[in-house]
Amino acid sequence: MLKVGVMGVRGYTGEELLRLLLSHPDVEICCVQARVEKPKTVSELLPAFAKKTELLCKDHSPEEMAKGCDIVFLALPHTVSQSAAPPILAAGKKVIDLSADFRLRDTSVYERYYKTKHLHPELLEKRAYGLPELYREKIRKSSLVANPGCYPTAILLAAIPFLKKKKTSGPHFIADAKSGVTGAGRSSAGVLQFADVNESLKAYRVGEHQHVPEMEEVLADALGKKMQVVFTPHLVPINRGILSTLYFPLPEKVTTGELVNLYSEFYKNESFVRVLPEGVFPEVKNVLYTNFCDIAVKVDEERSVAIVVSTLDNLMKGAAGQAVQNMNLLAGFPETQGLL
């Protein structure tokens, strides 16, 4: 059995990780951590787990987590994981980090968007970016996996097949995305009051979202050239789920059917990407509590624009589910184990 631990179990992502790991047939959860004044059972912190587990949660140090675990998940806030990961790695254990601390290779970009100094730039070239559909073999060989953000997962999976195989006019494309409230994290729950979110819809961090450089770095890596993303995120009054719509201006003629075939061929061996038939478009409700990303394409021939729509559960393929997918790769398990 693979021995795993979770730091930050009280957050939405930590809770989702715990749910998945408890039902994984090849995993034993040895250690869970949260900021608690005294040890408490998981069910005291998260009542949904009553009678499911008697795990005791403590405010373990990274060194303590490393002693009993083969792999440690860091479901910690941005800027916190960069201090937690090195002691675990130094103990010869593996880390899957769900924060942004190891996603960006360029520390100056990280420091610009996250307003703090990066303490361990030496780890950035060693880490694997945890999007299996692009970096599967690198993930298998790594000891530090930087789990992607939820928006980047939805947008990159939708964009890369098109950008690898077809041309778009101009140096950028437009990505419009909507996310449920859990995308902001449990620590933001007090800010996102029900009365402020319900019956409303708003754009936020317009033109300055921290996921833009993450996406552009992966695109440059995948395409061998720079490609910019004009990205606008929106908050919608649902608990979970992301739906993104991408627009690619077309310099040459292509049909919807040709794009459906292109995407189907690109993802034919991927267990967690579902390319929908022509004329069928993704809905958030169809991916909730799953690790699937659903993708549909449409060509507006009159305006010469390709439109790609994707949807996923921000807590699953956008976070915890993808982290377990990465764990399966690190451990040599079937990639779908515990997720289908």
C-alpha positions as CSV (number, residue, x, y, z in Angstrom):
1,M,0.0,0.0,0.0
2,L,1.2,3.5,-0.8
3,K,1.4,5.6,2.3
4,V,0.2,9.2,1.7
5,G,-0.4,12.3,3.7
6,V,-2.4,15.5,3.2
7,M,-1.4,18.9,4.4
8,G,-4.2,21.5,4.5
9,V,-7.1,19.0,4.9
10,R,-9.6,21.6,6.0
11,G,-9.8,23.4,2.6
12,Y,-12.1,22.5,-0.2
13,T,-9.3,20.8,-2.1
14,G,-8.0,19.0,1.0
15,E,-11.5,17.7,1.8
16,E,-11.9,16.5,-1.8
17,L,-8.5,14.8,-1.7
18,L,-9.5,13.0,1.5
19,R,-12.7,11.8,-0.1
20,L,-10.8,10.3,-3.1
21,L,-8.0,8.8,-1.2
22,L,-10.2,7.0,1.3
23,S,-11.8,5.1,-1.5
24,H,-8.5,4.4,-3.4
25,P,-7.7,0.7,-3.3
26,D,-4.0,1.1,-3.2
27,V,-3.6,3.9,-0.7
28,E,-3.3,4.2,3.1
29,I,-3.7,7.7,4.5
30,C,-1.2,7.9,7.3
31,C,-1.1,11.5,8.2
32,V,-3.4,14.6,7.8
33,Q,-2.5,18.1,8.8
34,A,-4.4,21.3,9.4
35,R,-3.9,24.4,11.5
36,V,-5.5,23.2,14.7
37,E,-4.7,24.2,18.3
38,K,-5.0,20.6,19.5
39,P,-5.5,17.3,17.8
40,K,-9.0,16.6,16.4
41,T,-10.5,13.8,14.5
42,V,-11.2,14.5,10.8
43,S,-14.9,14.1,11.5
44,E,-14.8,16.9,14.1
45,L,-13.3,19.2,11.5
46,L,-15.3,17.9,8.5
47,P,-18.5,16.3,9.8
48,A,-19.2,14.7,6.4
49,F,-16.5,12.1,7.3
50,A,-18.2,10.8,10.4
51,K,-18.1,7.0,10.4
52,K,-15.9,7.1,7.3
53,T,-12.6,7.6,9.1
54,E,-11.2,8.0,12.6
55,L,-8.0,9.7,11.3
56,L,-6.6,12.2,13.8
57,C,-5.6,15.6,12.4
58,K,-2.7,17.5,13.9
59,D,-0.7,20.5,13.0
60,H,2.2,18.4,11.8
61,S,5.4,19.9,10.5
62,P,6.6,18.9,7.0
63,E,9.3,16.8,8.7
64,E,6.7,14.9,10.6
65,M,4.6,14.3,7.5
66,A,7.7,12.9,5.7
67,K,8.4,10.3,8.4
68,G,5.3,8.3,7.8
69,C,4.5,8.9,4.1
70,D,5.7,8.0,0.7
71,I,3.9,10.9,-1.0
72,V,2.6,14.1,0.6
73,F,-0.1,16.3,-1.0
74,L,0.2,20.0,-0.2
75,A,-3.3,21.5,-0.3
76,L,-1.9,24.7,1.2
77,P,-2.4,28.3,0.3
78,H,-0.2,29.9,-2.3
79,T,3.2,31.0,-0.9
80,V,3.0,28.5,2.0
81,S,3.8,25.3,0.0
82,Q,7.3,26.6,-1.0
83,S,8.4,26.2,2.6
84,A,6.7,22.9,3.2
85,A,8.0,21.0,0.2
86,P,11.8,21.1,0.7
87,P,12.0,19.2,4.0
88,I,9.7,16.4,2.5
89,L,11.8,16.2,-0.6
90,A,15.0,16.2,1.4
91,A,13.7,13.1,3.3
92,G,13.5,11.3,0.0
93,K,9.7,11.5,-0.3
94,K,7.6,12.8,-3.1
95,V,5.4,15.9,-3.2
96,I,2.3,16.9,-5.2
97,D,1.7,20.6,-4.6
98,L,-1.7,22.0,-5.4
99,S,-0.7,25.6,-4.9
100,A,0.9,27.8,-7.4
101,D,4.3,27.8,-5.7
102,F,6.1,25.6,-8.2
103,R,4.1,26.1,-11.4
104,L,6.1,29.0,-12.8
105,R,9.7,28.6,-13.8
106,D,10.4,32.3,-13.8
107,T,10.7,33.5,-10.2
108,S,10.3,37.2,-11.2
109,V,6.8,36.4,-12.7
110,Y,5.9,34.4,-9.6
111,E,7.0,37.3,-7.4
112,R,5.1,39.8,-9.5
113,Y,1.8,37.9,-9.3
114,Y,2.0,36.4,-5.8
115,K,3.7,39.4,-4.1
116,T,6.3,37.3,-2.3
117,K,9.9,36.2,-2.8
118,H,10.4,32.6,-4.1
119,L,12.5,30.9,-1.5
120,H,13.5,27.8,-3.5
121,P,14.1,28.6,-7.2
122,E,16.5,25.6,-7.4
123,L,13.5,23.3,-7.3
124,L,11.7,24.9,-10.3
125,E,13.7,23.2,-13.0
126,K,13.3,19.8,-11.3
127,R,9.6,19.9,-10.9
128,A,7.1,18.5,-13.4
129,Y,4.0,20.5,-14.4
130,G,1.2,18.1,-13.5
131,L,-1.0,18.1,-16.6
132,P,-0.8,14.4,-17.6
133,E,-2.1,14.8,-21.1
134,L,1.0,16.8,-21.9
135,Y,3.7,15.8,-19.4
136,R,2.9,12.2,-18.5
137,E,6.4,10.8,-18.8
138,K,8.0,13.7,-17.0
139,I,5.6,13.3,-14.2
140,R,6.3,9.6,-13.8
141,K,10.0,10.4,-13.2
142,S,9.6,13.4,-10.9
143,S,9.6,13.8,-7.2
144,L,7.9,17.2,-7.2
145,V,4.7,17.7,-9.2
146,A,3.1,21.2,-9.6
147,N,-0.6,20.5,-9.9
148,P,-2.0,23.0,-12.5
149,G,-4.6,25.6,-11.7
150,C,-8.2,24.9,-12.4
151,Y,-8.7,27.5,-15.1
152,P,-5.4,26.6,-16.9
153,T,-6.5,22.9,-17.0
154,A,-9.8,23.8,-18.6
155,I,-8.2,26.2,-21.1
156,L,-5.0,24.4,-22.0
157,L,-6.8,21.1,-22.7
158,A,-9.2,23.1,-25.0
159,A,-6.5,25.1,-26.7
160,I,-3.5,22.9,-27.3
161,P,-5.0,20.5,-30.0
162,F,-6.1,23.4,-32.1
163,L,-2.9,25.4,-31.7
164,K,-0.7,22.4,-32.4
165,K,-2.5,21.4,-35.6
166,K,-4.1,24.6,-37.0
167,K,-3.3,28.2,-37.5
168,T,-4.8,31.2,-35.8
169,S,-4.4,34.8,-37.0
170,G,-2.7,37.0,-34.5
171,P,-0.4,36.5,-31.5
172,H,-3.2,35.7,-29.0
173,F,-6.6,34.1,-28.5
174,I,-9.5,34.9,-26.2
175,A,-10.5,32.7,-23.2
176,D,-13.7,33.6,-21.4
177,A,-14.3,31.4,-18.3
178,K,-16.8,31.0,-15.5
179,S,-16.2,29.3,-12.1
180,G,-18.2,28.3,-9.1
181,V,-17.5,29.8,-5.7
182,T,-15.3,27.0,-4.4
183,G,-12.7,28.1,-6.9
184,A,-11.8,30.9,-4.5
185,G,-11.0,28.5,-1.6
186,R,-12.6,28.0,1.8
187,S,-10.6,30.8,3.3
188,S,-12.5,33.2,1.1
189,A,-15.9,32.0,2.2
190,G,-16.3,34.9,4.6
191,V,-15.7,37.3,1.8
192,L,-18.0,35.6,-0.7
193,Q,-21.2,36.0,1.2
194,F,-24.3,34.3,-0.1
195,A,-26.2,37.5,-0.6
196,D,-23.4,39.0,-2.6
197,V,-22.9,36.0,-4.9
198,N,-26.4,34.7,-5.3
199,E,-28.4,36.0,-8.3
200,S,-25.3,37.7,-9.6
201,L,-22.5,37.3,-12.1
202,K,-19.3,39.3,-12.2
203,A,-15.9,39.4,-13.9
204,Y,-12.9,39.7,-11.7
205,R,-9.1,40.3,-12.0
206,V,-9.7,41.4,-15.5
207,G,-6.4,41.6,-17.5
208,E,-4.3,40.7,-14.4
209,H,-5.2,37.2,-13.3
210,Q,-2.3,35.1,-11.9
211,H,-3.2,32.1,-14.2
212,V,-2.3,34.0,-17.4
213,P,1.5,33.5,-17.1
214,E,1.0,29.9,-16.1
215,M,-1.0,29.2,-19.3
216,E,1.4,31.2,-21.5
217,E,4.4,29.3,-20.1
218,V,2.8,25.9,-20.9
219,L,1.7,27.1,-24.3
220,A,5.2,28.3,-25.2
221,D,6.6,25.0,-24.1
222,A,4.0,22.9,-26.0
223,L,4.1,25.0,-29.2
224,G,7.7,26.1,-29.3
225,K,6.6,29.7,-29.7
226,K,5.0,32.5,-27.7
227,M,1.2,32.6,-27.6
228,Q,-0.7,35.1,-25.5
229,V,-4.1,34.5,-23.8
230,V,-6.6,37.3,-23.3
231,F,-8.3,35.8,-20.3
232,T,-11.3,37.0,-18.4
233,P,-12.6,34.9,-15.4
234,H,-16.1,35.3,-14.0
235,L,-17.7,34.2,-10.7
236,V,-21.1,32.4,-11.0
237,P,-23.4,31.5,-8.1
238,I,-22.8,27.7,-8.2
239,N,-20.8,25.7,-5.8
240,R,-18.3,24.0,-8.2
241,G,-17.5,23.7,-11.9
242,I,-15.8,25.7,-14.6
243,L,-17.0,26.4,-18.2
244,S,-14.6,28.1,-20.6
245,T,-15.1,29.4,-24.1
246,L,-12.1,30.0,-26.4
247,Y,-12.1,32.0,-29.7
248,F,-9.5,31.4,-32.4
249,P,-9.6,33.7,-35.5
250,L,-9.1,31.5,-38.6
251,P,-6.8,32.5,-41.4
252,E,-7.8,29.5,-43.5
253,K,-11.0,27.5,-44.0
254,V,-11.8,24.6,-41.7
255,T,-15.1,22.8,-40.9
256,T,-16.6,21.9,-37.6
257,G,-16.4,18.2,-38.6
258,E,-12.7,18.5,-39.3
259,L,-12.1,20.0,-35.8
260,V,-14.1,17.4,-34.1
261,N,-12.0,14.7,-35.8
262,L,-8.8,16.6,-34.9
263,Y,-9.7,16.7,-31.2
264,S,-11.0,13.2,-31.2
265,E,-7.7,11.9,-32.6
266,F,-5.6,14.1,-30.3
267,Y,-7.4,12.7,-27.2
268,K,-8.3,9.2,-28.4
269,N,-6.0,7.6,-25.7
270,E,-6.9,9.9,-22.9
271,S,-9.2,8.5,-20.2
272,F,-10.3,11.8,-18.8
273,V,-10.9,14.0,-21.8
274,R,-14.3,13.5,-23.6
275,V,-14.6,15.1,-27.0
276,L,-18.3,15.6,-27.7
277,P,-20.0,14.9,-31.0
278,E,-20.7,17.8,-33.5
279,G,-23.6,19.9,-32.3
280,V,-23.3,18.8,-28.6
281,F,-21.9,21.3,-26.1
282,P,-20.6,20.7,-22.5
283,E,-22.6,21.3,-19.4
284,V,-21.1,21.7,-15.9
285,K,-23.6,19.3,-14.4
286,N,-22.2,16.4,-16.5
287,V,-18.7,16.6,-15.0
288,L,-19.4,17.3,-11.4
289,Y,-17.6,15.0,-8.9
290,T,-15.7,13.4,-11.9
291,N,-12.2,13.8,-13.3
292,F,-13.5,14.4,-16.8
293,C,-13.0,17.4,-19.0
294,D,-15.6,17.7,-21.7
295,I,-14.7,19.6,-24.9
296,A,-16.8,20.7,-27.9
297,V,-15.8,22.6,-31.0
298,K,-17.7,24.8,-33.5
299,V,-16.6,26.8,-36.5
300,D,-18.5,30.1,-37.2
301,E,-17.8,30.0,-41.0
302,E,-19.3,33.4,-41.6
303,R,-17.0,35.1,-39.2
304,S,-14.0,32.7,-39.7
305,V,-13.7,31.9,-36.0
306,A,-13.2,28.5,-34.3
307,I,-15.0,28.3,-30.9
308,V,-13.9,25.7,-28.4
309,V,-15.9,25.1,-25.2
310,S,-14.7,23.0,-22.2
311,T,-16.0,22.2,-18.8
312,L,-14.6,20.4,-15.7
313,D,-15.1,20.2,-11.9
314,N,-12.7,22.7,-10.4
315,L,-12.2,20.6,-7.3
316,M,-11.7,17.4,-9.3
317,K,-9.9,17.6,-12.7
318,G,-9.1,21.2,-11.7
319,A,-7.5,20.2,-8.4
320,A,-7.8,17.0,-6.3
321,G,-8.8,14.6,-9.0
322,Q,-5.9,15.6,-11.1
323,A,-3.6,15.4,-8.1
324,V,-4.7,11.7,-7.6
325,Q,-4.2,11.1,-11.3
326,N,-0.6,12.4,-10.8
327,M,-0.1,10.2,-7.7
328,N,-1.1,7.2,-9.8
329,L,1.6,8.1,-12.3
330,L,4.2,8.6,-9.6
331,A,3.3,5.3,-8.0
332,G,3.0,3.2,-11.2
333,F,-0.7,2.5,-10.6
334,P,-3.2,2.6,-13.5
335,E,-3.8,6.2,-14.2
336,T,-7.6,5.9,-13.6
337,Q,-7.3,4.0,-10.3
338,G,-9.6,5.5,-7.7
339,L,-11.1,8.0,-10.2
340,L,-13.5,5.9,-12.4
